[in-house]
Amino acid sequence: METLDSALSTPSRTTDSKPQTSSPLPPSVLRQWRPKAQRNLRNQWSQLASCKNRWSSASSAGRSHATALVNSHLSQRYMPDMKLGVLSDMPGIRKQACLKLFKRQELQRSKLLLSYKDMVGIISDMINLSRSMKCFLKVPNNKKFAEELVEMFSLELCLKRLLVLEFMSIGYETSEVKQLHWSTQLYDDEFKDLRDCNLYCEVTNGPIPPRLRDGRSDIGALRFDNQPDPEVLQVMYLIPHFLLNSL
């Protein structure tokens, strides 16, 4: 069905020699179109609210996985000096404990990455919803407001990607091959997904980095330290609570 905007965008033209080629939209069509537009608008906002709830859930899960990852790494790092009581007499107990903690870190990395991937998918859904939102003339700002909302979550995703890279780097081998960069693809087809979300820069061939309020960013050459100092790890233990939860 022809929308109100498209109908009104074609003015009627009359000339002395040619008959009228178009006519104003009949009131009956207006009465039919307006309720459908209102239902569409309510439906889109309802789905955007659902996306926000999914985002909160994925963010909470990511916070839990990041916390467990840091805890496991700290326990593994301090295992040689940890007091085990009567268990210290068991042969190879520390080695077995370190292996278990290492495997736990691998599991938490995978789960953290899945939470990030879920958030990328949520941003993609939000963008599709904002694009499909149709507004009638009396509320022209709805689509603009939806786009601003999506942009806000998109900027948060850039910051969350930075945090995920930092947490993913914990405990990696110190070889140059294993070192993570901002341009590292975190999962298969991540860059394709980021392109769909308008979060990939073709000029730099990498994800769009987090930006300051003035739009500046200097993250291109940033490398993620895979063996942070104990003091840094203690701060990183608090990051999931203060940052991941606040976004």
Backbone torsions as a table, in degrees:
resi	resn	phi	psi	omega
1	MET	NA	140.6	179.8
2	GLU	-65.4	133.6	180.0
3	THR	-80.4	165.2	-178.3
4	LEU	-65.4	-41.5	-178.4
5	ASP	-63.2	-44.4	-178.3
6	SER	-68.9	-32.9	179.7
7	ALA	-68.8	-39.7	-177.1
8	LEU	-81.7	-15.3	-178.2
9	SER	-78.2	-12.3	179.3
10	THR	-105.4	100.5	-176.2
11	PRO	-72.1	150.4	177.3
12	SER	-78.5	137.6	-177.7
13	ARG	-123.6	132.3	176.9
14	THR	-128.3	142.8	176.3
15	THR	-132.1	170.8	-178.8
16	ASP	-70.7	-29.1	-174.0
17	SER	-103.4	-17.9	-175.6
18	LYS	-118.5	145.4	178.1
19	PRO	-71.4	164.5	178.3
20	GLN	-63.6	129.3	-175.2
21	THR	-90.7	-18.9	179.0
22	SER	-148.8	164.0	-178.0
23	SER	-137.2	155.3	178.3
24	PRO	-58.4	155.4	-179.2
25	LEU	-66.8	127.5	-178.6
26	PRO	-63.3	148.1	178.5
27	PRO	-57.1	-32.7	-179.8
28	SER	-64.3	-38.0	178.0
29	VAL	-68.7	-39.4	176.7
30	LEU	-59.0	-43.9	-179.5
31	ARG	-64.7	-32.2	178.5
32	GLN	-77.8	-36.4	-175.0
33	TRP	-74.8	-40.7	-173.6
34	ARG	-59.9	-47.1	177.6
35	PRO	-60.6	-36.1	178.8
36	LYS	-66.9	-39.7	177.7
37	ALA	-64.6	-40.4	179.1
38	GLN	-65.4	-41.5	177.9
39	ARG	-64.1	-41.3	178.6
40	ASN	-61.3	-43.0	-179.4
41	LEU	-63.5	-45.9	179.0
42	ARG	-63.2	-39.5	-179.1
43	ASN	-65.1	-42.6	-179.2
44	GLN	-65.3	-42.2	179.5
45	TRP	-67.4	-34.2	176.9
46	SER	-63.9	-41.1	179.0
47	GLN	-69.7	-35.1	175.1
48	LEU	-64.0	-38.7	176.3
49	ALA	-63.4	-38.2	176.6
50	SER	-64.0	-39.9	177.3
51	CYS	-62.5	-38.6	178.8
52	LYS	-63.4	-39.7	177.5
53	ASN	-66.0	-40.1	176.5
54	ARG	-63.0	-38.8	178.5
55	TRP	-61.8	-45.7	179.8
56	SER	-61.5	-40.3	179.5
57	SER	-65.2	-45.3	179.7
58	ALA	-65.9	-38.0	178.7
59	SER	-65.9	-40.5	178.2
60	SER	-64.8	-40.8	178.2
61	ALA	-64.3	-42.3	178.3
62	GLY	-62.0	-38.3	178.0
63	ARG	-62.1	-42.5	-179.6
64	SER	-65.5	-42.2	-179.7
65	HIS	-67.2	-38.9	178.8
66	ALA	-65.0	-41.2	178.3
67	THR	-63.1	-45.2	179.3
68	ALA	-64.4	-35.8	179.0
69	LEU	-63.7	-47.3	180.0
70	VAL	-65.6	-40.5	178.6
71	ASN	-60.3	-44.7	-179.0
72	SER	-64.9	-40.5	-179.9
73	HIS	-67.3	-40.8	178.0
74	LEU	-63.5	-41.6	179.4
75	SER	-63.9	-40.0	179.0
76	GLN	-67.3	-40.4	-178.2
77	ARG	-65.3	-37.6	-176.0
78	TYR	-96.4	6.3	-178.9
79	MET	-58.5	-41.6	-179.5
80	PRO	-57.3	-31.9	-177.3
81	ASP	-103.0	4.5	-177.1
82	MET	-78.0	138.5	177.8
83	LYS	-83.1	120.1	-176.6
84	LEU	-106.3	-0.3	178.8
85	GLY	65.6	-135.0	-177.4
86	VAL	-67.4	-20.6	179.9
87	LEU	-69.7	-19.0	-178.4
88	SER	-64.6	-18.8	179.4
89	ASP	-80.2	-13.1	179.7
90	MET	-74.5	129.1	-178.2
91	PRO	-65.8	132.3	175.9
92	GLY	70.8	15.9	-175.4
93	ILE	-65.4	-39.2	-178.7
94	ARG	-69.9	-39.1	179.0
95	LYS	-64.6	-42.2	179.3
96	GLN	-65.9	-39.4	179.2
97	ALA	-65.2	-41.4	179.1
98	CYS	-64.1	-39.4	178.6
99	LEU	-64.4	-41.7	178.2
100	LYS	-63.9	-41.4	179.1
101	LEU	-67.3	-35.3	177.8
102	PHE	-64.2	-44.9	178.5
103	LYS	-64.5	-34.5	178.5
104	ARG	-65.6	-37.2	177.2
105	GLN	-64.0	-41.6	178.3
106	GLU	-60.6	-40.8	179.6
107	LEU	-65.3	-42.7	-179.3
108	GLN	-68.9	-33.8	174.4
109	ARG	-60.9	-45.0	-179.7
110	SER	-62.2	-42.9	-179.6
111	LYS	-68.2	-38.5	177.7
112	LEU	-62.9	-41.2	179.2
113	LEU	-64.9	-37.8	177.6
114	LEU	-65.1	-37.6	177.3
115	SER	-63.9	-41.9	177.6
116	TYR	-64.2	-42.6	178.9
117	LYS	-61.7	-38.8	177.0
118	ASP	-61.0	-40.3	-179.0
119	MET	-68.0	-34.8	175.4
120	VAL	-62.5	-42.6	178.0
121	GLY	-63.7	-35.8	179.2
122	ILE	-66.2	-41.3	177.6
123	ILE	-61.9	-40.8	178.0
124	SER	-60.5	-42.5	178.1
125	ASP	-64.2	-40.6	178.9
126	MET	-62.0	-41.1	-179.9
127	ILE	-63.8	-44.1	178.9
128	ASN	-62.3	-38.3	179.0
129	LEU	-66.8	-42.9	-179.3
130	SER	-65.6	-34.0	179.5
131	ARG	-71.6	-31.8	-177.3
132	SER	-86.9	-4.4	-177.8
133	MET	-72.4	123.3	179.3
134	LYS	-105.8	135.0	-178.0
135	CYS	-120.0	140.2	173.5
136	PHE	-93.4	170.3	-163.8
137	LEU	-58.9	-30.7	-173.9
138	LYS	-78.0	-14.1	178.5
139	VAL	-131.4	65.9	-175.9
140	PRO	-73.1	-12.4	-175.4
141	ASN	-90.0	-5.4	-177.3
142	ASN	-61.9	-48.2	-178.7
143	LYS	-64.7	-39.5	178.3
144	LYS	-63.7	-42.5	179.0
145	PHE	-63.8	-39.8	178.4
146	ALA	-63.4	-40.3	179.4
147	GLU	-66.1	-38.3	177.1
148	GLU	-65.5	-36.8	178.0
149	LEU	-65.0	-43.2	179.1
150	VAL	-64.6	-39.4	179.2
151	GLU	-63.0	-38.3	178.7
152	MET	-61.0	-46.4	178.5
153	PHE	-68.2	-32.2	178.5
154	SER	-64.8	-42.0	177.1
155	LEU	-64.0	-36.9	177.3
156	GLU	-65.6	-36.6	179.3
157	LEU	-62.7	-38.2	177.4
158	CYS	-60.5	-42.2	178.8
159	LEU	-68.4	-40.3	178.9
160	LYS	-64.0	-35.5	177.3
161	ARG	-62.7	-39.1	176.3
162	LEU	-60.1	-44.6	179.1
163	LEU	-65.5	-41.6	179.9
164	VAL	-61.8	-42.9	177.9
165	LEU	-59.8	-41.6	-179.8
166	GLU	-64.4	-44.3	179.6
167	PHE	-70.1	-36.9	-180.0
168	MET	-64.7	-27.1	-176.5
169	SER	-78.0	-14.8	-177.2
170	ILE	-64.1	125.5	175.5
171	GLY	84.1	-1.5	177.6
172	TYR	-68.0	161.1	176.0
173	GLU	-63.2	152.5	-175.8
174	THR	-83.3	1.7	-179.8
175	SER	-67.1	153.4	-179.5
176	GLU	-63.0	-29.9	-178.4
177	VAL	-64.7	-36.0	-176.3
178	LYS	-86.3	-8.0	-176.0
179	GLN	-70.6	135.2	-177.2
180	LEU	-92.6	145.3	176.9
181	HIS	-127.0	168.5	177.4
182	TRP	-61.9	-31.2	-178.0
183	SER	-83.7	2.0	178.0
184	THR	-70.8	131.4	176.3
185	GLN	-80.4	122.2	-171.9
186	LEU	-81.3	-27.3	175.8
187	TYR	-150.1	163.8	-178.6
188	ASP	-58.2	132.5	177.7
189	ASP	67.7	17.7	177.5
190	GLU	-60.7	-45.0	-177.2
191	PHE	-64.5	-33.4	175.9
192	LYS	-64.3	-43.8	178.3
193	ASP	-63.4	-39.2	179.5
194	LEU	-68.5	-33.1	174.9
195	ARG	-62.5	-42.9	178.8
196	ASP	-61.8	-26.8	179.9
197	CYS	-95.0	6.5	-177.3
198	ASN	59.6	35.5	-179.2
199	LEU	-118.9	21.9	178.4
200	TYR	-126.0	131.6	-178.1
201	CYS	-99.1	117.5	179.7
202	GLU	-71.9	-23.0	-179.1
203	VAL	-71.0	-46.5	-179.5
204	THR	-91.5	-6.5	-177.0
205	ASN	54.5	49.3	179.1
206	GLY	-164.2	169.2	178.2
207	PRO	-61.9	148.8	175.5
208	ILE	-67.2	125.8	-176.1
209	PRO	-79.6	164.0	173.0
210	PRO	-60.6	145.8	-176.5
211	ARG	-123.0	149.9	173.7
212	LEU	-76.3	175.4	-176.9
213	ARG	-60.1	-32.7	-179.5
214	ASP	-85.5	4.9	176.4
215	GLY	90.9	-4.8	-178.1
216	ARG	-81.9	150.1	176.6
217	SER	-153.4	139.3	-179.5
218	ASP	-133.2	56.8	-173.9
219	ILE	-108.4	-5.7	-173.3
220	GLY	-56.0	-41.4	-176.3
221	ALA	-94.1	7.5	-176.6
222	LEU	-69.9	132.1	174.5
223	ARG	-117.2	149.1	-173.6
224	PHE	-102.1	119.6	-176.2
225	ASP	-69.7	119.3	-176.5
226	ASN	-84.8	-6.8	177.8
227	GLN	-132.6	69.9	-177.2
228	PRO	-66.7	156.8	177.5
229	ASP	-66.9	157.5	179.0
230	PRO	-55.4	-37.6	179.4
231	GLU	-64.1	-38.8	178.5
232	VAL	-66.0	-39.9	179.1
233	LEU	-63.0	-37.8	178.1
234	GLN	-63.3	-38.6	176.5
235	VAL	-67.4	-41.6	-179.6
236	MET	-65.0	-26.9	175.9
237	TYR	-63.3	-33.4	-178.8
238	LEU	-85.4	-20.3	-177.1
239	ILE	-56.8	-45.4	-178.7
240	PRO	-57.7	-33.1	-177.1
241	HIS	-76.2	-39.1	-172.5
242	PHE	-93.3	-30.4	-176.9
243	LEU	-101.9	-56.3	-176.8
244	LEU	-59.0	-34.1	-178.6
245	ASN	-78.5	-23.5	-175.2
246	SER	-86.1	-13.1	-175.7
247	LEU	-88.2	NA	NA
